[in-house]
Structure formats: structure tokens, C-alpha cells
Amino acid sequence: SIVVVVLGAKCGESGELPLSLNTAVVNHHLDQALNSPLFRNAERQSRFLRFVVDAALQSPPATIKEFDIAVAVYDRRADYDPRTDPIVRVEAARLRARLREYYEVTPPERVRIDIPKGQYVAQFILVEAMVAKAASDLSVLVPPFRSLSADPDDQNFCDGLTEEVVHKLVQDHRL
């Protein structure tokens, strides 16, 4: 089965990461990802990813709210209102798309970092378990949609479209 370590979830009796997935392994993988060409020039998304991973590795794990990310990563003031400024939600969708693209180009060696839609909780998935499960189940690869336009808003639309397709496919119990 897949081993998923979720922020706020207990992994064992002690609540620590499994031996095969320790903090050093996760930090090494994070450093590799952030030094890749895909993340090297994406400073805000790199800060976002580092923030949620660091929070997930805390003992006990911290609860991450949209407000916390806006203040810590996007330098919003204490009067930040997520209802009027969607920066965190928009950047989270972009970060998820960038992570998918990173893993398409650079398959993970030991661990994969995921941030499921609808939350800001970093999950760490052991690759060995992931490969074993993938071999036994049906799966569909949804590559990110790319905008052919120079307008950055069109790419935002494409990112959202990719998220919606993945969301609909996840609802199919056979996948």
C-alpha cells in the first residue's frame, strides 16, 4: 500500500515519520526540486513549497491556513482578507501544476511531495510504495494544458482546466 504522511496525521505510535521517510530525506528531495530549472526562477512558488513542507515536518505538525501563507510567503499585511485577495488559491494551483510538471521531467527517487487540491497540507508519498500500487491499479496521466497565447491569464485558465480534469477523474473509483 502507499505510505502517505499527512500533516496532522499520526504515522505510527509516536507520530514520527517512518524510518524510510525521515526529515533529511524530505529536505534533500525538496532542495533538489527547488534547485531544478523549473523552480529556480519561481521564487514565490519555491517559498510557498518550502513553507508548507517545513510546516509539515514540524513536531507536532502545524495547521496551515490561507492567511498564514499570505502573510509569510506573499508578504500580505495582517488585515489580509482571502475573500477579496485570492493570491494563495491561485498560486497553490500554479504550484500543484509546477510540481506535476517537475515529476514528469524528474521522477522522484524516494519521496514525492504532493499538495492535494482544497488544502495546503504537504503530503509525502514513498516512491517504492507508489510504484507497487501503480502497477496494480488503473491510472490516467493528465499532462498540464499549455496556453499558446502570450497572455498570462490564459495560462491561469489552462491551469484551472487541468485541475478540473484531474478532480473529475479522481472521483471515478476505478482510477
C-alpha positions as CSV (number, residue, x, y, z in Angstrom):
1,S,0.0,0.0,0.0
2,I,1.0,3.6,-0.5
3,V,2.5,5.3,2.6
4,V,1.3,8.8,2.8
5,V,2.4,11.1,5.6
6,V,-0.1,13.9,6.1
7,L,0.4,17.0,8.2
8,G,-1.5,16.4,11.4
9,A,-1.9,12.7,10.9
10,K,-0.1,10.1,13.0
11,C,2.3,7.8,11.1
12,G,2.9,5.4,14.0
13,E,2.5,5.1,17.7
14,S,5.0,8.0,18.2
15,G,3.6,10.2,15.4
16,E,7.0,10.4,13.7
17,L,7.9,9.9,10.1
18,P,8.6,6.2,9.1
19,L,12.3,5.4,9.1
20,S,12.4,5.2,5.3
21,L,11.0,8.7,5.2
22,N,12.8,10.9,7.6
23,T,13.2,14.7,7.7
24,A,16.6,14.6,6.0
25,V,15.2,12.6,3.0
26,V,12.3,15.0,2.6
27,N,14.6,18.1,2.9
28,H,17.1,16.6,0.4
29,H,14.3,16.0,-2.1
30,L,12.9,19.5,-1.5
31,D,16.4,21.0,-2.1
32,Q,16.7,19.0,-5.4
33,A,13.3,20.2,-6.6
34,L,13.9,23.9,-5.7
35,N,17.3,23.8,-7.4
36,S,15.8,22.4,-10.6
37,P,15.3,24.7,-13.6
38,L,11.6,24.5,-13.1
39,F,11.7,26.1,-9.6
40,R,14.9,28.0,-9.8
41,N,13.3,31.1,-11.3
42,A,10.0,30.7,-9.5
43,E,10.8,32.4,-6.2
44,R,7.3,32.8,-4.8
45,Q,6.3,29.2,-5.6
46,S,9.6,28.0,-4.1
47,R,8.9,29.9,-0.9
48,F,5.3,28.5,-0.9
49,L,6.6,24.9,-1.3
50,R,9.3,25.4,1.4
51,F,6.8,26.9,3.8
52,V,4.3,24.1,3.6
53,V,7.0,21.4,3.7
54,D,8.7,22.9,6.7
55,A,5.3,23.2,8.5
56,A,4.5,19.5,7.7
57,L,7.9,18.4,9.2
58,Q,7.3,20.3,12.5
59,S,6.7,18.1,15.5
60,P,3.8,18.4,16.3
61,P,2.8,19.4,12.8
62,A,1.4,22.9,12.4
63,T,-2.0,23.7,10.9
64,I,-1.6,25.8,7.8
65,K,-4.2,28.4,6.9
66,E,-4.5,30.5,3.8
67,F,-3.9,33.6,5.9
68,D,-0.6,32.2,7.3
69,I,0.7,31.6,3.7
70,A,-0.4,35.0,2.5
71,V,1.5,36.7,5.4
72,A,4.6,34.5,5.4
73,V,5.1,33.9,1.7
74,Y,3.3,36.7,-0.1
75,D,4.1,39.5,2.3
76,R,0.5,40.4,2.9
77,R,-0.4,42.6,5.9
78,A,-2.2,41.5,9.0
79,D,-5.5,42.8,7.5
80,Y,-5.3,40.3,4.6
81,D,-8.7,39.0,3.6
82,P,-8.8,35.8,1.5
83,R,-12.3,36.6,0.2
84,T,-11.0,39.7,-1.6
85,D,-7.5,38.6,-2.5
86,P,-7.2,35.1,-4.0
87,I,-3.4,35.1,-4.3
88,V,-2.9,32.0,-2.2
89,R,-5.5,29.9,-4.0
90,V,-4.2,31.0,-7.4
91,E,-0.6,30.4,-6.5
92,A,-1.5,27.0,-4.9
93,A,-3.0,25.9,-8.3
94,R,0.1,27.0,-10.1
95,L,2.4,25.3,-7.5
96,R,0.4,22.0,-8.0
97,A,0.8,22.3,-11.7
98,R,4.5,23.0,-11.4
99,L,5.0,20.0,-9.1
100,R,3.2,17.8,-11.6
101,E,5.5,19.1,-14.3
102,Y,8.6,18.6,-12.2
103,Y,7.7,15.0,-11.5
104,E,7.1,14.4,-15.2
105,V,10.6,15.6,-16.1
106,T,12.3,14.3,-12.9
107,P,10.8,11.2,-11.5
108,P,11.3,11.1,-7.7
109,E,13.9,8.7,-6.2
110,R,12.5,8.1,-2.7
111,V,9.7,10.5,-1.9
112,R,7.2,12.6,-3.8
113,I,5.7,15.8,-2.3
114,D,2.1,16.5,-3.0
115,I,-0.3,19.3,-2.0
116,P,-3.9,18.0,-2.6
117,K,-6.4,20.4,-4.0
118,G,-8.5,22.2,-1.5
119,Q,-5.9,22.2,1.2
120,Y,-2.4,23.5,2.0
121,V,-1.2,20.3,3.7
122,A,2.1,18.9,2.3
123,Q,1.9,15.1,1.9
124,F,5.0,12.9,1.4
125,I,4.5,9.7,-0.6
126,L,7.1,7.0,-0.6
127,V,8.0,6.2,-4.2
128,E,8.6,2.4,-3.6
129,A,5.0,2.0,-2.4
130,M,3.7,4.3,-5.1
131,V,5.3,2.2,-7.9
132,A,3.9,-1.0,-6.4
133,K,0.4,0.4,-6.2
134,A,0.5,2.0,-9.7
135,A,1.3,-1.4,-11.2
136,S,-1.8,-2.9,-9.8
137,D,-4.4,-0.2,-10.4
138,L,-5.7,1.7,-13.4
139,S,-4.2,5.1,-13.8
140,V,-4.5,8.1,-16.1
141,L,-1.9,10.7,-16.8
142,V,-3.2,14.2,-17.3
143,P,-0.4,16.4,-18.5
144,P,-0.9,20.1,-17.9
145,F,-2.7,22.1,-20.5
146,R,-0.5,24.7,-22.1
147,S,-1.6,28.1,-23.4
148,L,-0.4,29.0,-26.8
149,S,-1.1,32.7,-26.1
150,A,1.4,35.1,-24.6
151,D,-1.3,36.4,-22.2
152,P,-0.5,35.0,-18.7
153,D,-4.2,35.0,-17.8
154,D,-4.7,32.3,-20.5
155,Q,-2.2,30.1,-18.7
156,N,-4.1,30.6,-15.5
157,F,-7.2,29.3,-17.3
158,C,-5.3,26.3,-18.6
159,D,-4.0,25.5,-15.1
160,G,-7.6,25.6,-13.8
161,L,-8.8,23.4,-16.6
162,T,-6.1,20.8,-15.7
163,E,-7.1,20.9,-12.1
164,E,-10.8,20.4,-13.0
165,V,-10.0,17.4,-15.3
166,V,-7.9,15.8,-12.6
167,H,-10.6,16.5,-10.0
168,K,-13.3,14.8,-12.2
169,L,-11.0,11.8,-12.8
170,V,-10.3,11.3,-9.1
171,Q,-14.0,10.9,-8.5
172,D,-14.0,7.7,-10.6
173,H,-13.5,4.9,-8.1
174,R,-11.8,2.7,-10.8
175,L,-8.8,5.1,-11.1
